[in-house]
Amino acid sequence: MNSFYALGHLIIAIFEAIILLFAYPFFRLSRTAAMIVLPIVLLSTIYDNLILWGGRFIGEGELLETLSQLDFG
């Protein structure tokens, strides 16, 4: 069951990366605050989901704690 959740985080990160790639032309053209904030939010959630996915392979320890500092710091 634990690997199922890890796979779910990987799938979410992939979908968010696809959204980011398709939205990139709109980010370049727009000068509104929402379109500037949206890529930052997408990148941070992609990073978070990749850390949650990779934590299964890294295991508990100092490395995982260091990588998670951006989330909880």
PDB file of N, CA, C, O and CB in Angstrom:
ATOM      1  N   MET A   1       0.818  -1.193   0.000  1.00  0.00           N
ATOM      2  CA  MET A   1       0.000   0.000   0.000  1.00  0.00           C
ATOM      3  C   MET A   1       0.862   1.258   0.000  1.00  0.00           C
ATOM      4  O   MET A   1       0.490   2.264  -0.604  1.00  0.00           O
ATOM      5  CB  MET A   1      -0.930  -0.002   1.198  1.00  0.00           C
ATOM      6  N   ASN A   2       2.000   1.209   0.666  1.00  0.00           N
ATOM      7  CA  ASN A   2       2.891   2.358   0.740  1.00  0.00           C
ATOM      8  C   ASN A   2       3.419   2.739  -0.635  1.00  0.00           C
ATOM      9  O   ASN A   2       3.554   3.926  -0.932  1.00  0.00           O
ATOM     10  CB  ASN A   2       4.048   2.067   1.681  1.00  0.00           C
ATOM     11  N   SER A   3       3.722   1.756  -1.483  1.00  0.00           N
ATOM     12  CA  SER A   3       4.225   2.053  -2.818  1.00  0.00           C
ATOM     13  C   SER A   3       3.140   2.675  -3.682  1.00  0.00           C
ATOM     14  O   SER A   3       3.438   3.422  -4.614  1.00  0.00           O
ATOM     15  CB  SER A   3       4.763   0.788  -3.479  1.00  0.00           C
ATOM     16  N   PHE A   4       1.875   2.368  -3.378  1.00  0.00           N
ATOM     17  CA  PHE A   4       0.765   2.962  -4.108  1.00  0.00           C
ATOM     18  C   PHE A   4       0.730   4.474  -3.894  1.00  0.00           C
ATOM     19  O   PHE A   4       0.520   5.229  -4.843  1.00  0.00           O
ATOM     20  CB  PHE A   4      -0.565   2.329  -3.672  1.00  0.00           C
ATOM     21  N   TYR A   5       0.932   4.916  -2.668  1.00  0.00           N
ATOM     22  CA  TYR A   5       0.952   6.351  -2.371  1.00  0.00           C
ATOM     23  C   TYR A   5       2.162   7.037  -3.012  1.00  0.00           C
ATOM     24  O   TYR A   5       2.055   8.158  -3.510  1.00  0.00           O
ATOM     25  CB  TYR A   5       0.964   6.579  -0.852  1.00  0.00           C
ATOM     26  N   ALA A   6       3.293   6.369  -2.995  1.00  0.00           N
ATOM     27  CA  ALA A   6       4.485   6.934  -3.632  1.00  0.00           C
ATOM     28  C   ALA A   6       4.258   7.102  -5.124  1.00  0.00           C
ATOM     29  O   ALA A   6       4.632   8.124  -5.698  1.00  0.00           O
ATOM     30  CB  ALA A   6       5.713   6.045  -3.378  1.00  0.00           C
ATOM     31  N   LEU A   7       3.653   6.115  -5.751  1.00  0.00           N
ATOM     32  CA  LEU A   7       3.350   6.206  -7.177  1.00  0.00           C
ATOM     33  C   LEU A   7       2.357   7.334  -7.449  1.00  0.00           C
ATOM     34  O   LEU A   7       2.460   8.017  -8.468  1.00  0.00           O
ATOM     35  CB  LEU A   7       2.793   4.872  -7.693  1.00  0.00           C
ATOM     36  N   GLY A   8       1.413   7.528  -6.559  1.00  0.00           N
ATOM     37  CA  GLY A   8       0.455   8.627  -6.705  1.00  0.00           C
ATOM     38  C   GLY A   8       1.134   9.987  -6.689  1.00  0.00           C
ATOM     39  O   GLY A   8       0.772  10.871  -7.465  1.00  0.00           O
ATOM     40  N   HIS A   9       2.117  10.160  -5.809  1.00  0.00           N
ATOM     41  CA  HIS A   9       2.852  11.432  -5.763  1.00  0.00           C
ATOM     42  C   HIS A   9       3.662  11.647  -7.039  1.00  0.00           C
ATOM     43  O   HIS A   9       3.768  12.773  -7.525  1.00  0.00           O
ATOM     44  CB  HIS A   9       3.783  11.471  -4.540  1.00  0.00           C
ATOM     45  N   LEU A  10       4.226  10.583  -7.577  1.00  0.00           N
ATOM     46  CA  LEU A  10       4.965  10.702  -8.839  1.00  0.00           C
ATOM     47  C   LEU A  10       4.036  11.090  -9.976  1.00  0.00           C
ATOM     48  O   LEU A  10       4.384  11.943 -10.792  1.00  0.00           O
ATOM     49  CB  LEU A  10       5.681   9.386  -9.172  1.00  0.00           C
ATOM     50  N   ILE A  11       2.873  10.486 -10.044  1.00  0.00           N
ATOM     51  CA  ILE A  11       1.909  10.807 -11.102  1.00  0.00           C
ATOM     52  C   ILE A  11       1.442  12.255 -10.995  1.00  0.00           C
ATOM     53  O   ILE A  11       1.323  12.944 -12.009  1.00  0.00           O
ATOM     54  CB  ILE A  11       0.701   9.859 -11.033  1.00  0.00           C
ATOM     55  N   ILE A  12       1.182  12.713  -9.795  1.00  0.00           N
ATOM     56  CA  ILE A  12       0.774  14.111  -9.599  1.00  0.00           C
ATOM     57  C   ILE A  12       1.886  15.051 -10.049  1.00  0.00           C
ATOM     58  O   ILE A  12       1.610  16.054 -10.708  1.00  0.00           O
ATOM     59  CB  ILE A  12       0.413  14.378  -8.115  1.00  0.00           C
ATOM     60  N   ALA A  13       3.137  14.749  -9.708  1.00  0.00           N
ATOM     61  CA  ALA A  13       4.261  15.600 -10.110  1.00  0.00           C
ATOM     62  C   ALA A  13       4.392  15.634 -11.630  1.00  0.00           C
ATOM     63  O   ALA A  13       4.686  16.684 -12.201  1.00  0.00           O
ATOM     64  CB  ALA A  13       5.573  15.099  -9.473  1.00  0.00           C
ATOM     65  N   ILE A  14       4.180  14.508 -12.284  1.00  0.00           N
ATOM     66  CA  ILE A  14       4.266  14.468 -13.748  1.00  0.00           C
ATOM     67  C   ILE A  14       3.167  15.314 -14.380  1.00  0.00           C
ATOM     68  O   ILE A  14       3.424  16.075 -15.312  1.00  0.00           O
ATOM     69  CB  ILE A  14       4.174  13.020 -14.256  1.00  0.00           C
ATOM     70  N   PHE A  15       1.928  15.180 -13.869  1.00  0.00           N
ATOM     71  CA  PHE A  15       0.829  15.991 -14.398  1.00  0.00           C
ATOM     72  C   PHE A  15       1.076  17.483 -14.172  1.00  0.00           C
ATOM     73  O   PHE A  15       0.784  18.296 -15.050  1.00  0.00           O
ATOM     74  CB  PHE A  15      -0.495  15.577 -13.749  1.00  0.00           C
ATOM     75  N   GLU A  16       1.598  17.842 -13.031  1.00  0.00           N
ATOM     76  CA  GLU A  16       1.892  19.255 -12.772  1.00  0.00           C
ATOM     77  C   GLU A  16       2.994  19.764 -13.692  1.00  0.00           C
ATOM     78  O   GLU A  16       2.945  20.914 -14.129  1.00  0.00           O
ATOM     79  CB  GLU A  16       2.298  19.458 -11.307  1.00  0.00           C
ATOM     80  N   ALA A  17       3.977  18.939 -13.990  1.00  0.00           N
ATOM     81  CA  ALA A  17       5.040  19.344 -14.918  1.00  0.00           C
ATOM     82  C   ALA A  17       4.472  19.540 -16.317  1.00  0.00           C
ATOM     83  O   ALA A  17       4.876  20.464 -17.022  1.00  0.00           O
ATOM     84  CB  ALA A  17       6.176  18.294 -14.945  1.00  0.00           C
ATOM     85  N   ILE A  18       3.544  18.686 -16.727  1.00  0.00           N
ATOM     86  CA  ILE A  18       2.901  18.852 -18.037  1.00  0.00           C
ATOM     87  C   ILE A  18       2.106  20.147 -18.079  1.00  0.00           C
ATOM     88  O   ILE A  18       2.154  20.871 -19.073  1.00  0.00           O
ATOM     89  CB  ILE A  18       1.981  17.655 -18.350  1.00  0.00           C
ATOM     90  N   ILE A  19       1.377  20.445 -17.012  1.00  0.00           N
ATOM     91  CA  ILE A  19       0.626  21.705 -16.935  1.00  0.00           C
ATOM     92  C   ILE A  19       1.580  22.889 -17.037  1.00  0.00           C
ATOM     93  O   ILE A  19       1.298  23.864 -17.733  1.00  0.00           O
ATOM     94  CB  ILE A  19      -0.189  21.782 -15.618  1.00  0.00           C
ATOM     95  N   LEU A  20       2.704  22.801 -16.342  1.00  0.00           N
ATOM     96  CA  LEU A  20       3.682  23.885 -16.373  1.00  0.00           C
ATOM     97  C   LEU A  20       4.237  24.087 -17.783  1.00  0.00           C
ATOM     98  O   LEU A  20       4.398  25.225 -18.226  1.00  0.00           O
ATOM     99  CB  LEU A  20       4.824  23.598 -15.393  1.00  0.00           C
ATOM    100  N   LEU A  21       4.527  23.008 -18.483  1.00  0.00           N
ATOM    101  CA  LEU A  21       5.056  23.115 -19.844  1.00  0.00           C
ATOM    102  C   LEU A  21       4.033  23.701 -20.811  1.00  0.00           C
ATOM    103  O   LEU A  21       4.384  24.535 -21.647  1.00  0.00           O
ATOM    104  CB  LEU A  21       5.505  21.751 -20.339  1.00  0.00           C
ATOM    105  N   PHE A  22       2.782  23.280 -20.710  1.00  0.00           N
ATOM    106  CA  PHE A  22       1.756  23.809 -21.605  1.00  0.00           C
ATOM    107  C   PHE A  22       1.399  25.259 -21.282  1.00  0.00           C
ATOM    108  O   PHE A  22       0.980  26.000 -22.171  1.00  0.00           O
ATOM    109  CB  PHE A  22       0.511  22.946 -21.531  1.00  0.00           C
ATOM    110  N   ALA A  23       1.556  25.666 -20.047  1.00  0.00           N
ATOM    111  CA  ALA A  23       1.204  27.026 -19.643  1.00  0.00           C
ATOM    112  C   ALA A  23       2.349  28.015 -19.846  1.00  0.00           C
ATOM    113  O   ALA A  23       2.150  29.223 -19.715  1.00  0.00           O
ATOM    114  CB  ALA A  23       0.777  27.035 -18.194  1.00  0.00           C
ATOM    115  N   TYR A  24       3.531  27.523 -20.159  1.00  0.00           N
ATOM    116  CA  TYR A  24       4.698  28.407 -20.286  1.00  0.00           C
ATOM    117  C   TYR A  24       4.490  29.565 -21.267  1.00  0.00           C
ATOM    118  O   TYR A  24       4.853  30.692 -20.927  1.00  0.00           O
ATOM    119  CB  TYR A  24       5.893  27.599 -20.723  1.00  0.00           C
ATOM    120  N   PRO A  25       3.933  29.356 -22.453  1.00  0.00           N
ATOM    121  CA  PRO A  25       3.713  30.522 -23.345  1.00  0.00           C
ATOM    122  C   PRO A  25       2.824  31.589 -22.732  1.00  0.00           C
ATOM    123  O   PRO A  25       3.026  32.778 -22.977  1.00  0.00           O
ATOM    124  CB  PRO A  25       3.098  30.065 -24.651  1.00  0.00           C
ATOM    125  N   PHE A  26       1.842  31.182 -21.939  1.00  0.00           N
ATOM    126  CA  PHE A  26       0.967  32.160 -21.288  1.00  0.00           C
ATOM    127  C   PHE A  26       1.698  32.923 -20.187  1.00  0.00           C
ATOM    128  O   PHE A  26       1.423  34.102 -19.962  1.00  0.00           O
ATOM    129  CB  PHE A  26      -0.264  31.463 -20.708  1.00  0.00           C
ATOM    130  N   PHE A  27       2.621  32.263 -19.507  1.00  0.00           N
ATOM    131  CA  PHE A  27       3.419  32.940 -18.487  1.00  0.00           C
ATOM    132  C   PHE A  27       4.269  34.036 -19.118  1.00  0.00           C
ATOM    133  O   PHE A  27       4.406  35.123 -18.556  1.00  0.00           O
ATOM    134  CB  PHE A  27       4.314  31.934 -17.740  1.00  0.00           C
ATOM    135  N   ARG A  28       4.834  33.752 -20.277  1.00  0.00           N
ATOM    136  CA  ARG A  28       5.702  34.732 -20.954  1.00  0.00           C
ATOM    137  C   ARG A  28       4.919  35.936 -21.430  1.00  0.00           C
ATOM    138  O   ARG A  28       5.428  37.055 -21.375  1.00  0.00           O
ATOM    139  CB  ARG A  28       6.415  34.088 -22.137  1.00  0.00           C
ATOM    140  N   LEU A  29       3.692  35.739 -21.897  1.00  0.00           N
ATOM    141  CA  LEU A  29       2.905  36.831 -22.461  1.00  0.00           C
ATOM    142  C   LEU A  29       2.220  37.688 -21.403  1.00  0.00           C
ATOM    143  O   LEU A  29       2.013  38.883 -21.615  1.00  0.00           O
ATOM    144  CB  LEU A  29       1.872  36.277 -23.396  1.00  0.00           C
ATOM    145  N   SER A  30       1.874  37.101 -20.285  1.00  0.00           N
ATOM    146  CA  SER A  30       1.103  37.809 -19.272  1.00  0.00           C
ATOM    147  C   SER A  30       2.020  38.530 -18.289  1.00  0.00           C
ATOM    148  O   SER A  30       3.124  38.073 -17.996  1.00  0.00           O
ATOM    149  CB  SER A  30       0.190  36.840 -18.527  1.00  0.00           C
ATOM    150  N   ARG A  31       1.546  39.647 -17.795  1.00  0.00           N
ATOM    151  CA  ARG A  31       2.291  40.406 -16.793  1.00  0.00           C
ATOM    152  C   ARG A  31       1.503  40.530 -15.492  1.00  0.00           C
ATOM    153  O   ARG A  31       1.861  41.334 -14.630  1.00  0.00           O
ATOM    154  CB  ARG A  31       2.638  41.795 -17.330  1.00  0.00           C
ATOM    155  N   THR A  32       0.441  39.750 -15.339  1.00  0.00           N
ATOM    156  CA  THR A  32      -0.357  39.827 -14.124  1.00  0.00           C
ATOM    157  C   THR A  32       0.316  39.040 -13.008  1.00  0.00           C
ATOM    158  O   THR A  32       1.116  38.137 -13.254  1.00  0.00           O
ATOM    159  CB  THR A  32      -1.781  39.300 -14.374  1.00  0.00           C
ATOM    160  N   ALA A  33      -0.023  39.401 -11.784  1.00  0.00           N
ATOM    161  CA  ALA A  33       0.589  38.755 -10.629  1.00  0.00           C
ATOM    162  C   ALA A  33       0.218  37.274 -10.549  1.00  0.00           C
ATOM    163  O   ALA A  33       1.034  36.449 -10.135  1.00  0.00           O
ATOM    164  CB  ALA A  33       0.169  39.466  -9.349  1.00  0.00           C
ATOM    165  N   ALA A  34      -0.997  36.940 -10.941  1.00  0.00           N
ATOM    166  CA  ALA A  34      -1.431  35.537 -10.864  1.00  0.00           C
ATOM    167  C   ALA A  34      -0.589  34.656 -11.776  1.00  0.00           C
ATOM    168  O   ALA A  34      -0.244  33.535 -11.402  1.00  0.00           O
ATOM    169  CB  ALA A  34      -2.917  35.409 -11.239  1.00  0.00           C
ATOM    170  N   MET A  35      -0.261  35.132 -12.935  1.00  0.00           N
ATOM    171  CA  MET A  35       0.520  34.322 -13.874  1.00  0.00           C
ATOM    172  C   MET A  35       1.998  34.288 -13.503  1.00  0.00           C
ATOM    173  O   MET A  35       2.745  33.452 -14.011  1.00  0.00           O
ATOM    174  CB  MET A  35       0.357  34.857 -15.291  1.00  0.00           C
ATOM    175  N   ILE A  36       2.420  35.181 -12.631  1.00  0.00           N
ATOM    176  CA  ILE A  36       3.793  35.130 -12.133  1.00  0.00           C
ATOM    177  C   ILE A  36       3.880  34.183 -10.936  1.00  0.00           C
ATOM    178  O   ILE A  36       4.876  33.482 -10.761  1.00  0.00           O
ATOM    179  CB  ILE A  36       4.287  36.545 -11.742  1.00  0.00           C
ATOM    180  N   VAL A  37       2.832  34.169 -10.119  1.00  0.00           N
ATOM    181  CA  VAL A  37       2.813  33.326  -8.922  1.00  0.00           C
ATOM    182  C   VAL A  37       2.553  31.859  -9.282  1.00  0.00           C
ATOM    183  O   VAL A  37       3.096  30.958  -8.641  1.00  0.00           O
ATOM    184  CB  VAL A  37       1.741  33.826  -7.936  1.00  0.00           C
ATOM    185  N   LEU A  38       1.736  31.621 -10.292  1.00  0.00           N
ATOM    186  CA  LEU A  38       1.358  30.258 -10.643  1.00  0.00           C
ATOM    187  C   LEU A  38       2.545  29.345 -10.945  1.00  0.00           C
ATOM    188  O   LEU A  38       2.550  28.217 -10.452  1.00  0.00           O
ATOM    189  CB  LEU A  38       0.447  30.288 -11.823  1.00  0.00           C
ATOM    190  N   PRO A  39       3.558  29.758 -11.728  1.00  0.00           N
ATOM    191  CA  PRO A  39       4.696  28.857 -11.952  1.00  0.00           C
ATOM    192  C   PRO A  39       5.466  28.556 -10.668  1.00  0.00           C
ATOM    193  O   PRO A  39       5.998  27.458 -10.501  1.00  0.00           O
ATOM    194  CB  PRO A  39       5.640  29.461 -12.977  1.00  0.00           C
ATOM    195  N   ILE A  40       5.522  29.522  -9.772  1.00  0.00           N
ATOM    196  CA  ILE A  40       6.218  29.301  -8.502  1.00  0.00           C
ATOM    197  C   ILE A  40       5.478  28.240  -7.682  1.00  0.00           C
ATOM    198  O   ILE A  40       6.098  27.353  -7.094  1.00  0.00           O
ATOM    199  CB  ILE A  40       6.334  30.629  -7.698  1.00  0.00           C
ATOM    200  N   VAL A  41       4.158  28.341  -7.651  1.00  0.00           N
ATOM    201  CA  VAL A  41       3.355  27.358  -6.920  1.00  0.00           C
ATOM    202  C   VAL A  41       3.488  25.981  -7.564  1.00  0.00           C
ATOM    203  O   VAL A  41       3.646  24.980  -6.865  1.00  0.00           O
ATOM    204  CB  VAL A  41       1.871  27.789  -6.877  1.00  0.00           C
ATOM    205  N   LEU A  42       3.426  25.928  -8.889  1.00  0.00           N
ATOM    206  CA  LEU A  42       3.558  24.642  -9.578  1.00  0.00           C
ATOM    207  C   LEU A  42       4.931  24.016  -9.332  1.00  0.00           C
ATOM    208  O   LEU A  42       5.027  22.814  -9.081  1.00  0.00           O
ATOM    209  CB  LEU A  42       3.326  24.821 -11.082  1.00  0.00           C
ATOM    210  N   LEU A  43       5.977  24.811  -9.401  1.00  0.00           N
ATOM    211  CA  LEU A  43       7.321  24.272  -9.160  1.00  0.00           C
ATOM    212  C   LEU A  43       7.473  23.767  -7.729  1.00  0.00           C
ATOM    213  O   LEU A  43       8.109  22.740  -7.491  1.00  0.00           O
ATOM    214  CB  LEU A  43       8.382  25.337  -9.449  1.00  0.00           C
ATOM    215  N   SER A  44       6.886  24.493  -6.777  1.00  0.00           N
ATOM    216  CA  SER A  44       7.016  24.054  -5.386  1.00  0.00           C
ATOM    217  C   SER A  44       6.227  22.776  -5.126  1.00  0.00           C
ATOM    218  O   SER A  44       6.687  21.918  -4.372  1.00  0.00           O
ATOM    219  CB  SER A  44       6.546  25.156  -4.439  1.00  0.00           C
ATOM    220  N   THR A  45       5.053  22.629  -5.729  1.00  0.00           N
ATOM    221  CA  THR A  45       4.299  21.389  -5.528  1.00  0.00           C
ATOM    222  C   THR A  45       4.927  20.219  -6.273  1.00  0.00           C
ATOM    223  O   THR A  45       4.858  19.080  -5.809  1.00  0.00           O
ATOM    224  CB  THR A  45       2.856  21.570  -5.979  1.00  0.00           C
ATOM    225  N   ILE A  46       5.539  20.490  -7.425  1.00  0.00           N
ATOM    226  CA  ILE A  46       6.276  19.431  -8.125  1.00  0.00           C
ATOM    227  C   ILE A  46       7.426  18.955  -7.248  1.00  0.00           C
ATOM    228  O   ILE A  46       7.624  17.751  -7.086  1.00  0.00           O
ATOM    229  CB  ILE A  46       6.809  19.933  -9.502  1.00  0.00           C
ATOM    230  N   TYR A  47       8.174  19.877  -6.688  1.00  0.00           N
ATOM    231  CA  TYR A  47       9.291  19.520  -5.804  1.00  0.00           C
ATOM    232  C   TYR A  47       8.797  18.723  -4.600  1.00  0.00           C
ATOM    233  O   TYR A  47       9.389  17.708  -4.233  1.00  0.00           O
ATOM    234  CB  TYR A  47      10.033  20.786  -5.331  1.00  0.00           C
ATOM    235  N   ASP A  48       7.715  19.185  -3.993  1.00  0.00           N
ATOM    236  CA  ASP A  48       7.174  18.518  -2.820  1.00  0.00           C
ATOM    237  C   ASP A  48       6.753  17.084  -3.146  1.00  0.00           C
ATOM    238  O   ASP A  48       7.065  16.158  -2.398  1.00  0.00           O
ATOM    239  CB  ASP A  48       5.987  19.306  -2.267  1.00  0.00           C
ATOM    240  N   ASN A  49       6.051  16.904  -4.254  1.00  0.00           N
ATOM    241  CA  ASN A  49       5.612  15.561  -4.628  1.00  0.00           C
ATOM    242  C   ASN A  49       6.789  14.664  -4.996  1.00  0.00           C
ATOM    243  O   ASN A  49       6.748  13.463  -4.727  1.00  0.00           O
ATOM    244  CB  ASN A  49       4.634  15.634  -5.792  1.00  0.00           C
ATOM    245  N   LEU A  50       7.820  15.210  -5.596  1.00  0.00           N
ATOM    246  CA  LEU A  50       9.002  14.403  -5.907  1.00  0.00           C
ATOM    247  C   LEU A  50       9.740  13.984  -4.633  1.00  0.00           C
ATOM    248  O   LEU A  50      10.277  12.879  -4.561  1.00  0.00           O
ATOM    249  CB  LEU A  50       9.949  15.183  -6.830  1.00  0.00           C
ATOM    250  N   ILE A  51       9.766  14.860  -3.638  1.00  0.00           N
ATOM    251  CA  ILE A  51      10.382  14.501  -2.362  1.00  0.00           C
ATOM    252  C   ILE A  51       9.563  13.409  -1.675  1.00  0.00           C
ATOM    253  O   ILE A  51      10.126  12.467  -1.116  1.00  0.00           O
ATOM    254  CB  ILE A  51      10.504  15.744  -1.445  1.00  0.00           C
ATOM    255  N   LEU A  52       8.239  13.533  -1.717  1.00  0.00           N
ATOM    256  CA  LEU A  52       7.390  12.507  -1.116  1.00  0.00           C
ATOM    257  C   LEU A  52       7.538  11.172  -1.840  1.00  0.00           C
ATOM    258  O   LEU A  52       7.515  10.118  -1.203  1.00  0.00           O
ATOM    259  CB  LEU A  52       5.926  12.953  -1.133  1.00  0.00           C
ATOM    260  N   TRP A  53       7.687  11.205  -3.143  1.00  0.00           N
ATOM    261  CA  TRP A  53       7.914   9.984  -3.911  1.00  0.00           C
ATOM    262  C   TRP A  53       9.296   9.406  -3.627  1.00  0.00           C
ATOM    263  O   TRP A  53       9.439   8.205  -3.396  1.00  0.00           O
ATOM    264  CB  TRP A  53       7.757  10.259  -5.406  1.00  0.00           C
ATOM    265  N   GLY A  54      10.300  10.256  -3.646  1.00  0.00           N
ATOM    266  CA  GLY A  54      11.671   9.800  -3.443  1.00  0.00           C
ATOM    267  C   GLY A  54      11.974   9.386  -2.022  1.00  0.00           C
ATOM    268  O   GLY A  54      12.929   8.647  -1.784  1.00  0.00           O
ATOM    269  N   GLY A  55      11.178   9.849  -1.073  1.00  0.00           N
ATOM    270  CA  GLY A  55      11.385   9.475   0.321  1.00  0.00           C
ATOM    271  C   GLY A  55      11.269   7.986   0.551  1.00  0.00           C
ATOM    272  O   GLY A  55      11.868   7.446   1.482  1.00  0.00           O
ATOM    273  N   ARG A  56      10.509   7.326  -0.284  1.00  0.00           N
ATOM    274  CA  ARG A  56      10.380   5.865  -0.183  1.00  0.00           C
ATOM    275  C   ARG A  56      11.714   5.183  -0.456  1.00  0.00           C
ATOM    276  O   ARG A  56      12.036   4.165   0.156  1.00  0.00           O
ATOM    277  CB  ARG A  56       9.313   5.346  -1.164  1.00  0.00           C
ATOM    278  N   PHE A  57      12.483   5.745  -1.373  1.00  0.00           N
ATOM    279  CA  PHE A  57      13.763   5.151  -1.745  1.00  0.00           C
ATOM    280  C   PHE A  57      14.904   5.657  -0.867  1.00  0.00           C
ATOM    281  O   PHE A  57      15.855   4.928  -0.585  1.00  0.00           O
ATOM    282  CB  PHE A  57      14.068   5.440  -3.203  1.00  0.00           C
ATOM    283  N   ILE A  58      14.798   6.911  -0.442  1.00  0.00           N
ATOM    284  CA  ILE A  58      15.843   7.501   0.395  1.00  0.00           C
ATOM    285  C   ILE A  58      15.789   6.924   1.799  1.00  0.00           C
ATOM    286  O   ILE A  58      16.821   6.621   2.398  1.00  0.00           O
ATOM    287  CB  ILE A  58      15.703   9.030   0.444  1.00  0.00           C
ATOM    288  N   GLY A  59      14.578   6.775   2.319  1.00  0.00           N
ATOM    289  CA  GLY A  59      14.409   6.298   3.688  1.00  0.00           C
ATOM    290  C   GLY A  59      14.507   7.454   4.669  1.00  0.00           C
ATOM    291  O   GLY A  59      14.897   8.568   4.317  1.00  0.00           O
ATOM    292  N   GLU A  60      14.146   7.160   5.902  1.00  0.00           N
ATOM    293  CA  GLU A  60      14.224   8.194   6.930  1.00  0.00           C
ATOM    294  C   GLU A  60      15.681   8.503   7.221  1.00  0.00           C
ATOM    295  O   GLU A  60      16.535   7.616   7.211  1.00  0.00           O
ATOM    296  CB  GLU A  60      13.492   7.754   8.220  1.00  0.00           C
ATOM    297  N   GLY A  61      15.949   9.761   7.478  1.00  0.00           N
ATOM    298  CA  GLY A  61      17.311  10.124   7.819  1.00  0.00           C
ATOM    299  C   GLY A  61      17.608  11.575   7.531  1.00  0.00           C
ATOM    300  O   GLY A  61      16.714  12.375   7.254  1.00  0.00           O
ATOM    301  N   GLU A  62      18.874  11.894   7.602  1.00  0.00           N
ATOM    302  CA  GLU A  62      19.326  13.271   7.472  1.00  0.00           C
ATOM    303  C   GLU A  62      19.109  13.830   6.062  1.00  0.00           C
ATOM    304  O   GLU A  62      18.757  15.000   5.906  1.00  0.00           O
ATOM    305  CB  GLU A  62      20.790  13.362   7.838  1.00  0.00           C
ATOM    306  N   LEU A  63      19.316  13.001   5.040  1.00  0.00           N
ATOM    307  CA  LEU A  63      19.153  13.463   3.662  1.00  0.00           C
ATOM    308  C   LEU A  63      17.710  13.869   3.390  1.00  0.00           C
ATOM    309  O   LEU A  63      17.461  14.929   2.817  1.00  0.00           O
ATOM    310  CB  LEU A  63      19.588  12.374   2.675  1.00  0.00           C
ATOM    311  N   LEU A  64      16.769  13.040   3.794  1.00  0.00           N
ATOM    312  CA  LEU A  64      15.360  13.360   3.585  1.00  0.00           C
ATOM    313  C   LEU A  64      14.957  14.601   4.382  1.00  0.00           C
ATOM    314  O   LEU A  64      14.176  15.422   3.901  1.00  0.00           O
ATOM    315  CB  LEU A  64      14.477  12.168   3.980  1.00  0.00           C
ATOM    316  N   GLU A  65      15.476  14.736   5.569  1.00  0.00           N
ATOM    317  CA  GLU A  65      15.190  15.917   6.386  1.00  0.00           C
ATOM    318  C   GLU A  65      15.741  17.184   5.731  1.00  0.00           C
ATOM    319  O   GLU A  65      15.083  18.225   5.735  1.00  0.00           O
ATOM    320  CB  GLU A  65      15.784  15.750   7.795  1.00  0.00           C
ATOM    321  N   THR A  66      16.933  17.094   5.175  1.00  0.00           N
ATOM    322  CA  THR A  66      17.542  18.240   4.511  1.00  0.00           C
ATOM    323  C   THR A  66      16.740  18.635   3.268  1.00  0.00           C
ATOM    324  O   THR A  66      16.515  19.821   3.028  1.00  0.00           O
ATOM    325  CB  THR A  66      18.998  17.926   4.131  1.00  0.00           C
ATOM    326  N   LEU A  67      16.313  17.656   2.485  1.00  0.00           N
ATOM    327  CA  LEU A  67      15.522  17.944   1.290  1.00  0.00           C
ATOM    328  C   LEU A  67      14.158  18.520   1.642  1.00  0.00           C
ATOM    329  O   LEU A  67      13.598  19.295   0.866  1.00  0.00           O
ATOM    330  CB  LEU A  67      15.350  16.684   0.458  1.00  0.00           C
ATOM    331  N   SER A  68      13.624  18.161   2.777  1.00  0.00           N
ATOM    332  CA  SER A  68      12.309  18.628   3.189  1.00  0.00           C
ATOM    333  C   SER A  68      12.345  19.994   3.864  1.00  0.00           C
ATOM    334  O   SER A  68      11.287  20.539   4.181  1.00  0.00           O
ATOM    335  CB  SER A  68      11.688  17.631   4.115  1.00  0.00           C
ATOM    336  N   GLN A  69      13.508  20.556   4.089  1.00  0.00           N
ATOM    337  CA  GLN A  69      13.607  21.852   4.771  1.00  0.00           C
ATOM    338  C   GLN A  69      12.886  22.957   4.013  1.00  0.00           C
ATOM    339  O   GLN A  69      12.374  23.890   4.632  1.00  0.00           O
ATOM    340  CB  GLN A  69      15.065  22.234   4.961  1.00  0.00           C
ATOM    341  N   LEU A  70      12.833  22.874   2.682  1.00  0.00           N
ATOM    342  CA  LEU A  70      12.096  23.889   1.920  1.00  0.00           C
ATOM    343  C   LEU A  70      10.608  23.825   2.203  1.00  0.00           C
ATOM    344  O   LEU A  70       9.923  24.848   2.154  1.00  0.00           O
ATOM    345  CB  LEU A  70      12.343  23.715   0.426  1.00  0.00           C
ATOM    346  N   ASP A  71      10.098  22.639   2.500  1.00  0.00           N
ATOM    347  CA  ASP A  71       8.678  22.494   2.786  1.00  0.00           C
ATOM    348  C   ASP A  71       8.323  23.004   4.168  1.00  0.00           C
ATOM    349  O   ASP A  71       7.298  23.662   4.345  1.00  0.00           O
ATOM    350  CB  ASP A  71       8.265  21.051   2.654  1.00  0.00           C
ATOM    351  N   PHE A  72       9.154  22.709   5.140  1.00  0.00           N
ATOM    352  CA  PHE A  72       8.816  22.989   6.531  1.00  0.00           C
ATOM    353  C   PHE A  72       9.682  24.065   7.165  1.00  0.00           C
ATOM    354  O   PHE A  72       9.484  24.414   8.328  1.00  0.00           O
ATOM    355  CB  PHE A  72       8.923  21.739   7.331  1.00  0.00           C
ATOM    356  N   GLY A  73      10.641  24.595   6.412  1.00  0.00           N
ATOM    357  CA  GLY A  73      11.602  25.540   6.976  1.00  0.00           C
ATOM    358  C   GLY A  73      11.085  26.861   7.226  1.00  0.00           C
ATOM    359  O   GLY A  73      11.816  27.730   7.700  1.00  0.00           O
TER     360      GLY A  73
END
